[in-house]
Amino acid sequence: MMLDNHLEIIFQLRKKMNKLFILNLFFVLYFRFFVKQCADIFGPKFDAIVLEKGINFTNAFYGAENFAGTRVLFVNGAIDPWHALSFTENPPNNNTAILLSSMFSYFVR
């Protein structure tokens, strides 16, 4: 009985580790794809280092997840791929966020 419990724990842990490995692999491949896409569109000088510097500058300038602005309305569409980078609910400093489920349902109402 005790061995069965340990095997179940090991099995569950192994499943989680495999899932993390797959997610990490997906992230690396996804990241490489978009870095290559930037270089293809904007030129070879837009490599991972330049992109990381730009991301760090933007996060420092705007506060990243520590946004300090006030009286801001964040409007995002659920099908917009950039909505994941914005506030979709409970933004800090008493700001407001609206997430539209889809433009079609918005215009049909």
N, C-alpha and C positions, 0 to 999 in steps of 0.2 A: 504494500500500500504506500509506504513512504517513497519507494523508488518510482512509483507511478507519478506521484506529485512532483518529484524532481524532474522527471522526464518531461512532464507537461510544462513546467517552468522553463526548462531548457528549450523546448520546442517553441514556446511563445517568444522567448528572448531571441532565438534564432530568426523567427519570422520578422521581428522588429528590426533586427540588425540588417537582414536582407532588404527590407523596405527602405531603411536609411541609406544603404549602399545604392540602391536603385535611384532614390531621390537625389543623392549626391551626384551620381553619374549623369542623370538627366539634367541637373543644374549645370554641370561642367559643359556638357554638349550644347545645351541651350545658350549658355554664356558665349561659348566659342562661335556659335552661329551668328549671334548679334554683333560681336566684335568684328567678325569677317564682313558682315553686312555693312557696318559703318565704314570699314576700309574700302569696300567695293563702291559705295556711294560717294563718300567724301574724300577718298584718297588714302594712300598707305600710311600717312602720318597719324591717322586716327586708329592707333593700336590700343591694346588693353591698358597700357600705362597712361596714355593721354585721356582715355575714357575715365579711368579711376581718378585721375587728378581733377577732371571736370565734375565728377560725382562728389568728390570730397569738398570742392569749392562750393558747389550748390548746396550741399548739406550744411556747411558752415555758415553760408550767407543767409539761408532761410530757416535754419534751426533744426533741420531734419525732423525727427519725431518730437522735438521740443519746440514746436512752432509757438512763437510769442505774439503773433498778430491778433488783433481784436476786430470785431465787427466785420468778419469775413463769412461769406456764404459759399460753401463748397458744393457745387452741383456736379454730379457724376451720373453717367449712364451705366447700367449693369453690363451692357455688351461692349462698352468701350474698354479696350485692353489696358488703358492707363488708369482706370479707376482704382486698381489695386495699389497704386502709389499715392493715392489721395486719402483724405479723411472721408469715410462713408457713413460714419456714425460717431457720436460723442467727441467732436473735436475739442481741443483744450481752449481755455480762456473764454468760455461762454460763446463760442462761435457756433454756426449752424451748418449741418451737412444734410444734403438731400441726395438720395440714390434713386434714380428713375429705373424701374424694372426693365422697360424697353420703350423706345420712342413710339413704336406702333401703338402700344396700349395707352401711351400718353396722349396721342392725337385722336384716338378713337373715343375717349371719354367724353 
